[in-house]
């Protein structure tokens, strides 16, 4: 391992947790207080009523990722890469696109998605786990909202994530750096393409196929009363049918071998 690798991995804030999986009925931003507020704001929603009667369980593995499979070298599977949509914030695990695709394809469900992350974080986690997991495919969901999420090391100790969209609250503190460099569309796009190529390289090195979707389904007006569409419990993330769409799109890519080359 060269000097860069040592620096890179020493700064990886990621540690193996206790042997027994962690379980919780809430996971930020799908918090208890937010759910109580949603129940008060939408008292007649059959969907929220169902979440109240049948709570979501966020069950985490030995590295605190949302999957029933611990990360070991005793089985082959597929890696699922992304943000909160791939993690499944606000949804039962069985309703998420990543879980559905894993069940369809078989093998271990290596879900290394990180809520609130962008492509830089996702690349870093894939680089770490590529040596710890046996995998055949990487399915990467990177919607438009992830393109504004970047991370940088601070004080040579920790990586810190920043949003670079104009609404980010910390823009004033780093005004020149953000406004003159990070918010420029050319930088944002080129930065993401660099990391997509880096992820593709990791897949090639591991003889794994890489599949990517960048379409966004972000909706700021969630209708919790629509009987035909199941919203996320936090009334912020995608509907269940949008997870179904992503699942089907990846399945088509997989069946047609329409991978990133």
Buried (B, 14 or more C-beta within 10 A) or exposed (E): EEEEEEEBEEBEEBEEEEEEBEEEEBBEBBEEEBBEEBBEEBEEBEBBEEBBEEBBEBEBBBBBBBBEBBBEEEEEBBBBBBBBBBBBBBBBBEBBBBBBBBEEBEBBBBBBBBBBBBBBBBBBBBBBBBEEBBBBBBBBBBBEBBBBBBBEEEEEEEBEBBBBBEEBEEBEEBEEBBBEEBBEEEBBEEBBEEBBEBBBEBBEEBEBBBBBBBEBBEEEEBBBEEEEBBBBBBBBBBBBEBBBBBBEBBBEBBEEEBBBE
